[in-house]
Amino acid sequence: MPFDPNGAIHWNGRHHLFYIFQRPDPETGKTIHCWGHVSSIDLAHWRQHPTALDVATDDPDRSIFSGNAFLDQDGIPTICYHGVGIGNSLARSTDPLLETWTKHPGNPIVPIPQPGEPGHGVYESWDPHAWVENGRCHAIFGGKLAAHFTGPDWDHLEHTGLFLHGDTMMDAEDDLSCPDFFALDDRHVLIAISHQKGVRWWTGNWDGTRFTAGQQDRITWPGGLYFAPETFATQDGRRILWGWILDPRTYDSERGWSGVHGAPTVVSLAPDGTLEFAPAVELERLRFNPFPLAAGPLPGTLVDFQAESADMELEIDPADSSKVVVSVRRSPDGSETTDIVVNRADGRLTIDFGNSGDPSIHHRGWVITPFKDSAEREHRHWEQSAPFALNPGEPLRLRIMLDRSVLEVHANRRRWLVQRIFPTRADSTGFAVRADSPNARIVRGTLWEMAASNPF
């Protein structure tokens, strides 16, 4: 059962991704959180490694929570993580495969501030993100009081104040957790979660002690299940993002697994300072059996393409239509379907899963969704909807990735929605595209089946 993806790093020719998972303590029976580890040379096929960070009987930390990976001042792979019960901590590895890690003897580098201590009520030793910049150590500590620390080394960090400034989209009940901070072209980017509102991002300016936000937006919207972002830089300079896609069915899974990590996604900076998102190009090697769509009027009915797992690229001229709908996992009679709706009149992109399958599953998914804000809970249970508008004369460009219960939708690179769907019918494998105007046309499009990723 993977939780937050963590510690993503490129090292020694491999892409590494760590993640929280759980195991029982054989002595107490309590759940201990550890870091699992997978790696890949191509972002498509992944190898499972032994547990990276665990808890021994004599360790002061009693579980391993979220953090990140980076190269320290000496170029050594380093993990900064939250040690439950003690505070934010470090571990290092000189193993070529990053399978063996040694915890820093001075852990925690910043302890959890206790009542009566100077840091209490000022900052939290929580969800860290650390890096080295111009020879100095820097770290963000998440929580309601997201703080910045810096120092000449990791044993002498000083609190400089709040990290995030400017128009922050945060309120008094909000938090900033699982922070991920990086430079992108001439801006800096912060991606983080709110336990109230899901995944959000900011672009802005960094002066070495404070980040002033400018542009901002959300990735996850009410009804969505995407959480806990983590990024890393590839050797060719791309910034790759992962997230945890929650499983709404149950945490005590009879299937033997629960939850999944999303497809590796490239984050780039648009000319206006906003973020763009697109699946990593390496995933295209999983495509097979292409089904081209002929240019011309939208079919309006089922297309002769069937798949539970597919990769789809569509460019559509909506003309004077107010609504374009792409249906996936659709049964022949249409009683079971998931509709991707571009509503130009309302300026919205919506995944409507009201008829996707068993309604009790989707309702239960809303109960465990990360959104806890009471106003947002009034939103419909059966959709995830986000603002999206086409510019005059701009075609609609959709990239849709479907892997059985996982659906990722990219619209013109600037809007990206992730959803879980659970069809119950074996014949819910169809695809359809339609619009409410006969003038809407397909400019180009190809649908591919998608092969399974294989471990190596």
C-alpha positions as CSV (number, residue, x, y, z in Angstrom):
1,M,0.0,0.0,0.0
2,P,2.0,3.0,-1.2
3,F,1.5,6.3,0.5
4,D,3.3,9.5,-0.3
5,P,6.0,9.3,-3.0
6,N,9.3,10.7,-1.6
7,G,13.0,11.0,-2.2
8,A,12.9,11.1,-6.0
9,I,16.4,11.5,-7.4
10,H,18.5,10.7,-10.5
11,W,21.7,8.9,-9.4
12,N,24.3,6.7,-11.1
13,G,22.3,6.4,-14.3
14,R,19.0,5.5,-12.7
15,H,15.8,7.2,-11.7
16,H,15.0,6.4,-8.1
17,L,11.6,6.9,-6.3
18,F,11.0,6.2,-2.6
19,Y,7.6,6.0,-1.0
20,I,5.9,5.4,2.4
21,F,4.5,2.0,3.1
22,Q,3.4,0.2,6.3
23,R,4.4,-2.9,8.2
24,P,3.4,-4.2,11.6
25,D,5.8,-4.0,14.5
26,P,6.3,-7.7,15.5
27,E,6.7,-6.7,19.1
28,T,3.8,-4.3,19.6
29,G,1.6,-5.0,16.6
30,K,1.5,-1.3,15.9
31,T,1.9,0.0,12.4
32,I,5.3,1.3,11.4
33,H,5.8,3.5,8.4
34,C,8.9,2.9,6.3
35,W,10.2,3.9,2.9
36,G,10.0,1.5,0.0
37,H,12.2,2.0,-3.1
38,V,11.9,1.4,-6.8
39,S,14.2,2.5,-9.7
40,S,14.1,2.7,-13.5
41,I,16.3,3.6,-16.4
42,D,13.5,4.7,-18.6
43,L,10.6,5.9,-16.4
44,A,8.4,3.2,-17.9
45,H,9.7,-0.1,-16.4
46,W,10.5,-0.3,-12.7
47,R,12.6,-2.5,-10.4
48,Q,11.6,-3.1,-6.8
49,H,14.5,-2.7,-4.2
50,P,14.7,-3.7,-0.6
51,T,13.2,-1.3,2.0
52,A,15.3,1.8,2.1
53,L,14.5,3.4,5.5
54,D,13.2,1.4,8.3
55,V,13.0,1.5,12.1
56,A,15.2,-0.6,14.3
57,T,14.4,-1.4,18.0
58,D,17.0,1.1,19.3
59,D,16.2,3.9,16.8
60,P,14.8,7.1,18.4
61,D,12.4,7.6,15.5
62,R,9.4,5.3,15.6
63,S,8.3,5.7,11.9
64,I,9.5,7.3,8.7
65,F,7.3,10.0,7.3
66,S,7.6,12.3,4.2
67,G,10.7,14.0,2.9
68,N,13.0,14.4,-0.1
69,A,16.3,13.4,-1.6
70,F,19.2,15.6,-2.8
71,L,23.0,15.7,-3.1
72,D,24.7,17.2,0.0
73,Q,27.7,19.5,-0.1
74,D,30.0,16.6,-0.9
75,G,27.8,15.2,-3.7
76,I,26.5,12.4,-1.5
77,P,22.8,11.2,-2.0
78,T,21.0,12.4,1.2
79,I,17.5,11.9,2.4
80,C,15.8,14.4,4.7
81,Y,12.7,12.9,6.3
82,H,10.4,13.3,9.3
83,G,11.3,10.9,12.1
84,V,8.1,10.3,14.0
85,G,8.6,11.2,17.7
86,I,11.9,13.1,17.3
87,G,11.7,15.6,14.3
88,N,13.3,16.1,10.9
89,S,16.3,14.0,10.2
90,L,18.9,12.9,7.7
91,A,20.2,9.7,6.1
92,R,23.0,9.2,3.5
93,S,24.0,6.5,1.0
94,T,27.1,5.8,-1.0
95,D,25.6,2.6,-2.4
96,P,25.5,2.7,-6.3
97,L,21.9,1.4,-6.2
98,L,20.9,3.4,-3.1
99,E,19.9,0.3,-1.3
100,T,21.8,0.9,2.0
101,W,21.3,4.1,4.0
102,T,22.9,5.3,7.2
103,K,21.0,7.6,9.5
104,H,22.8,10.8,10.6
105,P,24.2,10.3,14.1
106,G,23.1,13.9,15.0
107,N,19.4,13.2,14.3
108,P,17.1,15.0,14.5
109,I,18.7,18.0,12.8
110,V,15.7,20.0,14.1
111,P,13.7,18.4,16.9
112,I,10.0,18.8,17.4
113,P,9.6,22.0,19.5
114,Q,8.0,21.2,22.9
115,P,5.9,23.6,25.0
116,G,8.1,26.1,26.7
117,E,10.9,25.8,24.1
118,P,11.8,28.8,21.8
119,G,10.4,27.2,18.6
120,H,7.0,26.1,20.0
121,G,4.2,27.9,18.2
122,V,6.7,29.4,15.8
123,Y,7.5,26.4,13.5
124,E,6.8,22.7,13.2
125,S,9.4,20.0,12.6
126,W,7.3,18.4,9.9
127,D,7.3,17.3,6.2
128,P,10.8,18.6,5.3
129,H,12.3,19.5,1.9
130,A,16.0,20.1,1.9
131,W,18.6,21.2,-0.6
132,V,22.1,22.8,-0.9
133,E,22.4,26.2,-2.6
134,N,25.7,28.2,-3.0
135,G,27.3,26.0,-0.4
136,R,24.6,26.6,2.2
137,C,22.1,24.1,3.6
138,H,18.4,25.1,3.2
139,A,15.2,23.4,4.3
140,I,11.5,24.0,4.3
141,F,9.5,22.5,7.1
142,G,5.8,22.1,6.3
143,G,2.7,22.4,8.4
144,K,0.5,25.3,9.3
145,L,3.6,27.4,10.0
146,A,5.7,26.5,7.0
147,A,9.2,27.6,7.9
148,H,12.6,28.2,6.2
149,F,15.8,27.0,7.9
150,T,19.4,27.6,6.7
151,G,22.9,27.2,7.9
152,P,26.5,26.3,7.1
153,D,25.9,22.6,7.8
154,W,23.0,20.4,8.8
155,D,23.9,20.5,12.5
156,H,23.7,24.3,12.7
157,L,20.4,25.3,11.1
158,E,18.7,28.6,12.0
159,H,15.0,29.5,11.6
160,T,14.7,32.5,9.3
161,G,10.9,32.8,9.4
162,L,7.9,31.9,7.2
163,F,8.9,30.5,3.8
164,L,5.8,31.4,1.7
165,H,4.9,35.0,1.2
166,G,2.6,36.9,-1.1
167,D,-0.9,35.9,-2.3
168,T,-0.9,32.3,-1.1
169,M,-4.4,30.9,-1.5
170,M,-4.1,29.8,2.2
171,D,-6.5,30.5,5.1
172,A,-6.2,30.1,8.8
173,E,-7.3,26.5,8.8
174,D,-5.0,25.5,6.0
175,D,-1.5,23.9,5.9
176,L,1.4,23.4,3.6
177,S,2.7,19.9,3.7
178,C,4.8,17.6,1.4
179,P,6.5,20.8,0.0
180,D,8.6,20.5,-3.1
181,F,10.6,23.5,-4.2
182,F,12.8,24.0,-7.3
183,A,14.0,26.4,-9.9
184,L,12.4,26.3,-13.4
185,D,13.8,28.6,-16.0
186,D,13.7,32.1,-14.5
187,R,11.3,31.3,-11.7
188,H,11.1,29.2,-8.6
189,V,8.2,26.8,-8.1
190,L,6.6,25.4,-5.0
191,I,4.2,22.4,-5.2
192,A,2.6,21.2,-2.0
193,I,-0.5,19.7,-0.5
194,S,-3.1,21.1,1.8
195,H,-4.9,18.6,3.9
196,Q,-7.9,20.8,3.3
197,K,-7.7,21.4,-0.4
198,G,-5.3,18.9,-2.1
199,V,-2.4,19.7,-4.4
200,R,-1.5,23.3,-5.2
201,W,1.3,25.1,-6.9
202,W,2.9,28.6,-6.9
203,T,5.5,30.2,-9.1
204,G,7.4,33.3,-7.9
205,N,10.7,34.7,-6.8
206,W,13.2,33.3,-4.3
207,D,15.7,35.6,-2.5
208,G,17.6,33.0,-0.5
209,T,15.4,33.2,2.6
210,R,11.8,33.8,1.4
211,F,9.7,32.8,-1.5
212,T,7.2,35.4,-2.8
213,A,4.4,33.8,-4.8
214,G,3.0,35.3,-8.0
215,Q,1.1,32.9,-10.2
216,Q,-0.8,30.0,-8.5
217,D,-3.4,27.3,-9.1
218,R,-4.5,23.9,-8.0
219,I,-3.9,20.4,-9.5
220,T,-6.5,18.5,-7.4
221,W,-10.1,19.7,-7.3
222,P,-13.0,18.6,-5.1
223,G,-13.8,15.0,-5.9
224,G,-10.3,14.2,-7.0
225,L,-7.9,11.7,-5.3
226,Y,-4.4,13.0,-6.3
227,F,-2.1,13.8,-3.3
228,A,1.4,14.2,-2.0
229,P,3.5,15.6,-4.9
230,E,7.2,14.8,-5.4
231,T,9.5,15.9,-8.2
232,F,13.1,15.5,-9.4
233,A,15.3,16.7,-12.3
234,T,16.4,14.3,-15.0
235,Q,19.8,14.5,-16.6
236,D,18.4,16.3,-19.6
237,G,16.9,19.0,-17.3
238,R,13.3,18.0,-17.2
239,R,11.3,18.3,-14.0
240,I,9.3,15.1,-13.4
241,L,6.4,15.0,-10.9
242,W,4.8,12.0,-9.2
243,G,1.7,11.9,-6.9
244,W,-0.2,9.4,-4.8
245,I,-3.6,8.4,-6.3
246,L,-5.7,7.3,-3.3
247,D,-7.8,4.2,-3.5
248,P,-11.4,5.0,-2.3
249,R,-12.5,1.4,-2.0
250,T,-10.9,0.4,1.3
251,Y,-7.5,0.6,3.1
252,D,-7.9,-3.0,4.3
253,S,-7.7,-4.4,0.8
254,E,-8.6,-7.9,0.0
255,R,-6.8,-7.5,-3.3
256,G,-3.5,-7.2,-1.5
257,W,-2.8,-3.7,-2.7
258,S,-4.3,-0.2,-2.3
259,G,-3.4,3.0,-4.0
260,V,-1.1,3.7,-6.8
261,H,1.4,6.3,-8.0
262,G,0.5,8.4,-11.0
263,A,2.3,8.5,-14.3
264,P,5.6,10.4,-14.3
265,T,4.6,13.9,-15.5
266,V,6.8,16.7,-16.9
267,V,6.3,20.1,-15.3
268,S,7.3,23.1,-17.5
269,L,6.9,26.9,-17.3
270,A,4.5,28.6,-19.7
271,P,5.4,32.1,-21.1
272,D,2.8,33.7,-18.7
273,G,4.5,32.2,-15.6
274,T,1.9,29.4,-15.1
275,L,2.8,25.7,-15.1
276,E,2.2,23.3,-17.9
277,F,1.9,19.5,-17.5
278,A,2.4,16.6,-19.9
279,P,3.1,12.8,-19.5
280,A,6.8,11.9,-19.8
281,V,7.6,11.0,-23.4
282,E,9.1,7.7,-22.3
283,L,5.6,6.4,-21.6
284,E,5.0,6.4,-25.4
285,R,7.1,3.2,-25.6
286,L,4.2,1.4,-24.0
287,R,1.9,2.2,-26.9
288,F,0.8,-0.5,-29.4
289,N,-2.0,-1.2,-31.8
290,P,-2.6,2.4,-33.0
291,F,-6.1,3.4,-34.1
292,P,-6.1,6.6,-36.1
293,L,-9.2,8.8,-36.2
294,A,-10.0,10.3,-39.5
295,A,-10.1,14.0,-39.8
296,G,-13.6,15.3,-40.2
297,P,-16.9,15.7,-38.3
298,L,-17.0,14.2,-34.8
299,P,-18.3,10.6,-34.9
300,G,-21.0,11.3,-32.3
301,T,-21.3,7.5,-31.6
302,L,-19.0,4.7,-30.4
303,V,-15.7,4.5,-32.2
304,D,-14.6,0.9,-33.0
305,F,-11.9,1.0,-30.3
306,Q,-12.0,-1.1,-27.1
307,A,-9.5,-0.9,-24.3
308,E,-9.2,-1.0,-20.5
309,S,-5.7,0.6,-20.8
310,A,-5.1,3.2,-23.5
311,D,-3.2,6.3,-24.4
312,M,-5.1,8.8,-26.5
313,E,-4.2,12.0,-28.3
314,L,-7.0,14.2,-29.8
315,E,-7.1,17.6,-31.4
316,I,-10.6,18.9,-32.0
317,D,-11.8,22.1,-33.6
318,P,-14.9,22.9,-31.4
319,A,-16.2,25.5,-33.9
320,D,-19.4,26.9,-32.4
321,S,-20.1,24.0,-30.0
322,S,-20.6,24.9,-26.3
323,K,-19.8,21.3,-25.1
324,V,-17.4,18.6,-26.2
325,V,-17.6,15.2,-24.6
326,V,-15.1,12.3,-24.7
327,S,-16.4,9.0,-23.2
328,V,-14.1,6.2,-21.9
329,R,-14.8,2.9,-20.3
330,R,-18.2,3.1,-22.0
331,S,-20.6,0.1,-22.3
332,P,-22.3,-0.4,-25.7
333,D,-25.6,0.9,-24.4
334,G,-24.1,3.8,-22.6
335,S,-25.5,2.9,-19.2
336,E,-22.0,2.7,-17.8
337,T,-19.5,5.4,-18.9
338,T,-17.0,8.0,-17.7
339,D,-17.4,11.4,-19.5
340,I,-14.7,14.0,-20.0
341,V,-16.6,17.2,-20.6
342,V,-15.3,20.4,-21.9
343,N,-18.0,23.0,-21.2
344,R,-17.1,26.2,-23.1
345,A,-20.2,28.0,-21.8
346,D,-19.3,27.5,-18.2
347,G,-15.5,27.5,-18.8
348,R,-15.0,24.1,-17.1
349,L,-13.2,20.8,-17.6
350,T,-15.0,18.0,-15.8
351,I,-14.6,14.3,-15.3
352,D,-18.1,13.1,-14.7
353,F,-18.0,9.7,-13.0
354,G,-21.7,9.6,-12.0
355,N,-22.3,6.5,-14.2
356,S,-18.8,5.1,-14.0
357,G,-19.7,2.0,-12.0
358,D,-20.7,1.1,-8.5
359,P,-21.9,4.3,-6.9
360,S,-21.1,3.1,-3.4
361,I,-17.4,3.0,-4.2
362,H,-17.4,6.6,-5.5
363,H,-19.4,7.9,-2.6
364,R,-17.0,6.2,-0.2
365,G,-14.2,7.8,-2.2
366,W,-15.6,11.2,-1.3
367,V,-15.5,10.3,2.4
368,I,-11.7,9.7,2.4
369,T,-10.8,12.3,-0.1
370,P,-8.2,14.8,1.2
371,F,-10.7,17.7,1.0
372,K,-11.9,18.4,4.5
373,D,-13.2,22.0,3.9
374,S,-16.9,22.0,4.7
375,A,-17.8,24.3,1.8
376,E,-16.1,22.1,-0.7
377,R,-17.8,19.0,0.7
378,E,-21.1,20.5,-0.7
379,H,-19.7,19.9,-4.2
380,R,-21.2,16.9,-6.1
381,H,-19.9,13.5,-5.2
382,W,-19.9,12.4,-8.8
383,E,-17.5,14.7,-10.6
384,Q,-14.2,16.5,-10.5
385,S,-14.4,19.9,-12.2
386,A,-11.8,22.7,-12.8
387,P,-11.8,26.0,-14.6
388,F,-10.7,25.7,-18.2
389,A,-11.3,28.0,-21.2
390,L,-10.1,27.9,-24.8
391,N,-8.7,31.1,-26.3
392,P,-10.4,32.4,-29.5
393,G,-9.6,30.1,-32.4
394,E,-7.6,27.7,-30.1
395,P,-8.2,24.0,-30.8
396,L,-8.9,21.6,-28.0
397,R,-6.0,19.3,-27.4
398,L,-6.6,16.3,-25.1
399,R,-4.1,13.7,-23.9
400,I,-6.0,10.9,-22.1
401,M,-4.2,8.1,-20.2
402,L,-6.3,5.3,-19.0
403,D,-5.1,2.3,-16.9
404,R,-8.1,0.3,-15.8
405,S,-9.2,2.3,-12.7
406,V,-6.8,5.2,-13.2
407,L,-7.7,8.1,-15.5
408,E,-5.4,11.1,-16.2
409,V,-6.7,13.9,-18.5
410,H,-4.5,16.7,-19.9
411,A,-6.2,19.6,-21.7
412,N,-4.0,21.9,-23.8
413,R,-1.1,21.2,-21.3
414,R,-2.5,23.8,-18.8
415,R,-5.2,21.7,-17.1
416,W,-4.7,18.2,-15.7
417,L,-7.2,16.1,-13.8
418,V,-6.6,12.7,-12.2
419,Q,-9.4,10.3,-11.2
420,R,-10.2,6.8,-10.1
421,I,-13.1,5.0,-11.8
422,F,-14.5,1.5,-11.1
423,P,-16.6,0.1,-14.0
424,T,-18.6,-3.1,-13.1
425,R,-19.4,-4.4,-16.6
426,A,-16.9,-6.4,-18.6
427,D,-17.9,-4.7,-21.8
428,S,-17.3,-1.2,-20.4
429,T,-14.3,-0.7,-22.7
430,G,-15.7,1.6,-25.4
431,F,-14.7,5.1,-26.5
432,A,-16.9,7.9,-28.0
433,V,-16.5,11.5,-28.9
434,R,-19.3,14.0,-29.6
435,A,-20.2,17.7,-29.5
436,D,-23.4,19.7,-29.4
437,S,-22.7,21.3,-32.8
438,P,-22.4,19.5,-36.2
439,N,-19.6,22.0,-37.1
440,A,-17.1,20.5,-34.5
441,R,-14.4,18.5,-36.2
442,I,-11.6,16.2,-35.5
443,V,-8.4,17.7,-36.7
444,R,-6.2,14.7,-35.9
445,G,-6.3,11.9,-33.4
446,T,-4.8,8.5,-32.5
447,L,-5.8,6.0,-29.9
448,W,-3.4,3.3,-28.7
449,E,-3.7,0.4,-26.5
450,M,-1.2,0.5,-23.6
451,A,1.1,-2.4,-22.7
452,A,1.9,-3.3,-19.1
453,S,5.0,-1.9,-17.5
454,N,7.4,-4.8,-16.8
455,P,9.8,-5.0,-13.8
456,F,13.5,-5.6,-14.7
